Amino acid sequence: MIEAFSSQGALAIERAYLAQKAEKTQLLQATERLERSLLNSISHDLRTPLSSITGALSSLREEGNSLDIWVET
């Protein structure tokens, strides 16, 4: 009888340990998804203005000599 109780106790402890480990794993996965989402959002917000700046600089580099600049005073 003592052997059966100790076996059941060991199974209960192992089940609790595995449940805690699974919860930590789910929390880690949720954290990683949030970090990835945040980085993607920041990356997108920076990519758009950088693309505009890069395009403008390319145009100036290619056609800089032929652009007419009007200065009004």
N, C-alpha and C positions, 0 to 999 in steps of 0.2 A: 504494500500500500504506500509506503514511504517513497519507494522508487517511482511509482505512478505519479505521486504528487510532485516530486522533484522534476520528473520529465515534463509534466504540464506547466510547472513554473518556468522551466527553461524555455519551453516553446512560447510562453506568454512574454517573457523578456525579449526573446529573439524577434517576435512579432512587433513589439513596441519599438525595438531598435530599428528594424527595417522600415516601419512606418515613419519614424523620425528622419531616417536617411532619405526616404522618398520625398518627404515634405521639403527637406533642404535642397534636394535636386530640382524640384519644381520651382522653388524660390530662385535658385540660381538661373534656371532657364528663363524665368520671367524677367529677371534683372538683365540678362544678356539681350533679350528681345527689346527691352526698353532702351538699353544703351545703343543697340544697332539702329533703332528707330530714330533716336535723338541725333546720332551721327549722320544718318541719311538726310534728315531734315536740315541740319546745319550745312551739310555738304551741298544740298540743293540750293539753299538760300545764298551760299557763296558763289556757286557755279554760275548763276545767271548774271550777276554784275560782272564777274570776271570774264565771261564770254563777250559781253558788250564792250568792255574795255579792250580786250584782245582784238576784237574786230575793228574797233576804231583805230587802234595803233597800227594794225596791218594796213588799213586804208591810208593812213597818214604816211606810212613807210613807202607804200607802193605809189601813191599819187601825190605825195607831199610837194613835189616840185611843181606840179601842174595845178594845184589848188589855188584859187584866187581868194585872198583874204581881204575882206572889206572892213575897214575900220572907220567908224563914224565918230566925229568929234563934235 
